Amino acid sequence: MARLVVKNEQGDELLNERVVCKTLGDERTSLQLLERMVRAIEEAEKERVPVA
């Protein structure tokens, strides 16, 4: 078991989920994890308020 954590530059956690290491070799599982990471980053960027 491992934990996948995605953080932004400020250290805010965008994604934190447990993954089974042996399934990471499965192309479909890896692609699904990558898609969730991308969605988490996109959502965080939408919510980000520009600093003036």
C-alpha positions as CSV (number, residue, x, y, z in Angstrom):
1,M,0.0,0.0,0.0
2,A,1.3,3.5,-0.8
3,R,-0.2,7.0,-0.6
4,L,-0.4,9.3,-3.6
5,V,-0.2,13.0,-2.5
6,V,-0.4,16.0,-4.9
7,K,0.4,19.4,-3.4
8,N,0.6,22.9,-4.9
9,E,3.5,25.3,-4.5
10,Q,2.1,26.6,-1.2
11,G,2.0,23.1,0.2
12,D,-1.8,22.7,0.1
13,E,-2.9,19.1,-0.5
14,L,-4.9,18.7,-3.7
15,L,-5.1,15.0,-3.7
16,N,-4.3,12.3,-1.1
17,E,-5.3,8.7,-1.7
18,R,-4.1,5.2,-1.0
19,V,-3.0,3.1,-3.9
20,V,-2.0,-0.6,-4.1
21,C,1.6,-0.7,-5.4
22,K,1.1,-3.9,-7.5
23,T,-1.8,-2.2,-9.4
24,L,0.4,0.7,-10.4
25,G,1.9,-1.5,-13.1
26,D,-1.6,-1.8,-14.7
27,E,-1.8,0.7,-17.4
28,R,-5.5,1.4,-16.8
29,T,-5.0,2.0,-13.1
30,S,-2.0,4.3,-13.7
31,L,-4.0,6.3,-16.3
32,Q,-7.0,6.7,-13.8
33,L,-4.6,8.0,-11.1
34,L,-3.1,10.4,-13.6
35,E,-6.5,11.7,-14.6
36,R,-7.5,12.2,-10.9
37,M,-4.3,14.1,-10.3
38,V,-4.9,16.3,-13.4
39,R,-8.6,17.0,-12.3
40,A,-7.4,17.9,-8.8
41,I,-4.8,20.4,-10.1
42,E,-7.4,21.9,-12.6
43,E,-9.9,22.4,-9.8
44,A,-7.3,24.0,-7.6
45,E,-6.3,26.4,-10.4
46,K,-10.0,27.4,-10.9
47,E,-10.3,28.2,-7.2
48,R,-7.1,30.2,-7.1
49,V,-7.5,33.9,-6.6
50,P,-5.0,36.0,-8.4
51,V,-2.8,38.1,-6.1
52,A,-2.9,41.8,-7.0
